[in-house]
């Protein structure tokens, strides 16, 4: 089941190195409204996107996780 954050949004959680947060946010924000990134603390991130863009978000996150050594912690 896809976790939802409000009406029409999905949420993904991941942990990355603190030094990679700015790069990660830059990639996501440059992806034409794909998602918004919220930093809990350090490298604990929450990413929210429209449900309609969930497949695209998952593909981008998959590539970034491999590149940055990030770990998804979605429930």
Secondary structure, DSSP 4 states (H G I P E B T S, - for coil): ---B-STTEEEEEEE--GGGHHHHHHHHHTTTT--EEEEEETTEEEEEEEGGGHHHHHHHHHHHHHHHT-EE---
